[in-house]
Amino acid sequence: MNKTEAITEAAREVLAHGGPACLTDPHIALRAMDDAMALGATEDDIKAEMRRQREGTVQ
């Protein structure tokens, strides 16, 4: 997995499993974020991708 793929996956997992109404294992999103950050992603990279995914502009 490369950095871009990791960012996309982390954003997807945070949107699917994160937030205050998280009804699943919160570690799913945290692990995905850790993986992306280990490949050089920043929190801002993940936040930007989350915005793109919410807006439906996933590439």
Number of C-alpha atoms within 10 A of each C-alpha: 10 9 15 16 11 22 28 22 21 27 27 19 20 22 16 14 19 19 11 6 7 12 10 11 10 14 13 15 22 16 14 20 24 14 18 26 18 12 15 15 18 14 13 9 16 23 15 15 21 22 14 15 16 13 9 9 9 11 6
